[in-house]
Amino acid sequence: MTQQRLWPVYLMLAFATSTWGSAFVAGRFATETFDPVTVSFLRFFFAALILIPMMMILEKDRPKPSKTDWLLLISLGLTGIAIYNIAFFTAAKYAPIVKSSLFIASNPVLIILLSGLFLKETITKRNVTGLVLALTGAVIIITNGQILATLRNGLEPIDLVLLFAVICWALYSVLGKVALKKFSALTSTTYAVTIGTLMLMPFAVYETSWSQVEAADWVVWSSIFHMSIIVTVISFLMYYQGIKIIGAAKASLFINLMPVSAVILAVIFLDEPLLLAHIIGAMFVFTGVTVGTRTKPLWIHQQKRKARKTAS
């Protein structure tokens, strides 16, 4: 597929991963009433109610999973739905959003390494350059430009939770690429969400009281529905489709857009300060994504188009 035809795919991935940034703010609102496990369960329970009938209608000829496939799908539900989201919402409740967004944005490093190791995907110099630029921007955002001071302070317990989330999401992304060799994006997502929801259900039922349900206001429920429909159903499908078209390594670069949107939304809805470091970091992120996804300079494609016109 030519670079020109890939731009709609890049825009789709940019929208999907930017939308994930809103989950940080929505998660903060939701965890004010419910515990992280319950928020995770409710998010994917409502998403499953949409995805299951959608899959039944649109994927009538979907392949039947084998025993090996079930193991793969269970791994997707465990890593990307159950464990990752417990860690994510724990961070949303106890950690600053800008800090959480950096840890999550570091996913591409591990995803690219795992993709090259297990999926044998080619890692180009442009991928590496784009990755370095994007991660540099993410580091600037999270540290407010005080990188050395952050390194001296060391890791906090919540940082270990976020690091665990990074590992789980990287595994989920790479396993998802394997699943897409047999199943469609819709089918893979539906199986993963349904399995993850079933894993979360007993823990959510145990820790949630009826008084918590009654105490949840419209902001809490709106946040949960937003994460279910927009962040989960729509964005997950877009991300999976992007992985299928351009590969897990290149698609993972777009995850660096998530901290940018998270910071912007945190400033708007949570009154967190917008600093010059955030703006500079965002510029690095966008530059990194552009460099990492472009296989050849734009002027080369322009020269080829002119040559074809001249030849015709």
Sequence and secondary structure as in RCSB ss.txt:
>XXXX:A:sequence
MTQQRLWPVYLMLAFATSTWGSAFVAGRFATETFDPVTVSFLRFFFAALILIPMMMILEKDRPKPSKTDWLLLIS
LGLTGIAIYNIAFFTAAKYAPIVKSSLFIASNPVLIILLSGLFLKETITKRNVTGLVLALTGAVIIITNGQILAT
LRNGLEPIDLVLLFAVICWALYSVLGKVALKKFSALTSTTYAVTIGTLMLMPFAVYETSWSQVEAADWVVWSSIF
HMSIIVTVISFLMYYQGIKIIGAAKASLFINLMPVSAVILAVIFLDEPLLLAHIIGAMFVFTGVTVGTRTKPLWI
HQQKRKARKTAS
>XXXX:A:secstr
  HHHHHHHHHHHHHHHHHHHHHHHHHHHHTTTS HHHHHHHHHHHHHHHHHHHHHHH TT     HHHHHHHHH
HIIIIIIIHHHHHHHHHHHS HHHHHHHHHTHHHHHHHHIIIII     HHHHHHHHHHHHHHHHHHHTT HHHH
HHH   HHHHHHHHHHHHHHHHHHHHHHHTTTS HHHHHHHHHHHHHHHHHHHHHHH  HHHHHH  HHHHHHHH
HIIIIIIIIHHHHHHHHHHHH HHHHHGGGGHHHHHHHHHHHHHH     HHHHHHHHHHHHHHHHHH SS HHH
HHHHHHHHHHH 
